[in-house]
Amino acid sequence: MTPERFQRVLAVLAKRQPDLTVLMDEVNKPHNLAAIVRTCDAIGVGQVHAVTPSKQVRFGNATTAGSTRWVDCTRHADVKLAAEQLKAQGYQLLCTQLSARSVDFRAVDYTKPTCIIVGAEKFGVSEAAAAVADQHIIIPMDGMVQSLNVSVATAIVLYEAERQRRDAGFYRQRRLTDADYQRLLVEWLHPRVAQFCRNHQQPYPGINPETGDLLSHPGEAEVELSPEDGEY
């Protein structure tokens, strides 16, 4: 690992926004899922959620540009339960939905812990998601077409959140907990070692904060990979 690579990882983790996320409500096109994740990585969102009927979330690999390695995606089977879990964690739920209670997306305070719920282009968000949301938001449009591609709409809203948070100083200090910061350092800098530890239910080794090299735990043998541990 080069010093430049190590410094890049530190700089990105220093700006991660752990209380900003997206819940994708059956967004069914892999390239849209991938584009949303790519935008999330670009503005510092490290965790997203997806409700899908299948047991796996399928991304368009060419569209992600590798961003799925840096953004964790949690799959949910039910949007109502997923939304309620996020609300219980203190998130305000914003649903992209045209309704009688919709407001301009720029009128919302995104410095609060925020989850943006988006739906598939053809059907939008589900009734269950719209019902549980704290606020409905819209992107005003003055053309003949009255809708945007879901990944484009998500990016527009996310960059408003980024603007507000940057103005409030959220990107000037690390906001990840120490535990999450150390975990991600191992997973990003030493992905095969992290995979080995997960496979064998071992704690992650420490990281040298100056170089990014692994530190051995007291009494812990040096981690060696076996073929079945594979790649991250």
Beta strands, then each sheet from edge to edge (+ up, - down):
strand 1: 20-25
strand 2: 47-51
strand 3: 72-76
strand 4: 92-96
strand 5: 102-104
strand 6: 114-119
strand 7: 135-138
strand 8: 206-207
strand 9: 214-215
sheet 1: 3+ 2+ 1+ 6+ 4+ 7+ 5+
sheet 2: 8+ 9-
end
